[in-house]
Amino acid sequence: MSLLPALGLNFGLLVIIMVALWLISVRIRDVSFIDAFWAYGMAIMASASFLQADNPETLAYTIWVLTAAWGIRLGTHLFLRWRKEGVDPRYKKIMGRAMEKQGMSFAKAALLKAWALQIPLLFLVCLPAQLGILLAGANGLSLVSIVGAIIALVGIGFETIGDMQLKAFKANPANKGKVLDSGLWKFTRHPNYFGDFCAWWGIWLAAAPLGWPVWLAVIGPLFLSFTLMKWSGAPLLEKSLKQNRPDYADYIKRTSGFFPMPPKKHASN
C-alpha cells in the first residue's frame, strides 16, 4: 500500500479508538487512563503499519518489535498503576479548572483538554516508527539501524528497571513521604523519562537510513524530548514533588535532572 493512504488509515483508526475511550472516560468521570493509552497507542500505530507493509523484512520487524515492546510494557505499567491509585491529581486539576473557570461540562473538558489533543501528538511522536515500518520493504539492518536498535533497547531496559525500583520503593510503607535516591534514581531524577528519550531517538535512528521522509519525522523525538524535559514531563512532576517531599530540594541539588550522571558529593557546601 502507498504511504499516504496507509498513514491515513492509521490516523482514522486512532481517531476511532480515541472517541471510544473518551466515551468511557465520560462514563467513569476519569480521564487518567489516557497516559496508559499514550503508550498502547504507539504499539497500535506500529502494528497497523506492519499489517499494511509490503513484504516486510528484518528492518520492519525490528522497528515494529521495538515499538510494540516499549508501548505494551509502559502501557501495562501505567494502566495497573491507574487501577491501583485512581484519579491522577494532574488530570483532576486540569478538568476542574476547565469546568469551574471555563464553564465546560465534564464531557467537553475531557474531549478538548485530554483526548482530542492527544490524537495529533501521539500520531506525530509515533511517525518515525510508522514511516520506518511502511518504507522498510525488504531492507535489512544497516550499521546505523543496529546502533539505533541498541539505543532503543537500552532505553526500554533503563525505563523498565527504573519503574521496578520505584514500584518496590513505594510498596514499603516506611518510605512514605521519602525520596527514592538509590539504584538508577541515584544518577538521574527521571530514569523513566530518560528511557523514553532513548527509546524514541533509537527508533528514529533505526529508521533513518530509509531517507528523507524519516529525516523529517525527527520532529517526533524532538517534540517528545521537549515534552519530557521542558513541558508536561519533568517540570510538572517536580513542581508537585517539591511541594510534597521535604527532602526533594536536596535531592535536586545532588542528582542530575535528566541525563544519568554521578551524583554530586558535596551539594550542601
Secondary structure, DSSP 8 states (H G I E B T S, - for coil): --HHHHHHHHHHHHHHHHHHHHHHHHHHT--TTHHHHHHHHHHHHHHHHHHH-SS--HHHHHHHHHHHHHHHHHHHHHHHHHHHH-S-HHHHHHHHHHHHHS---HHHHHIIIIIHHHHHHHHHHTHHHHHHHHHHTT----HHHHHHHHHHHHHHHHHHHHHHHHHHHHHSGGGTT----SGGGGT-S-HHHHHHHHHHHHHHHHHGGG-HHHHHTTHHHHHHHHHHHHSTTHHHHHHHHHHH-TTHHHHHHHS-SSS-----S-TT-
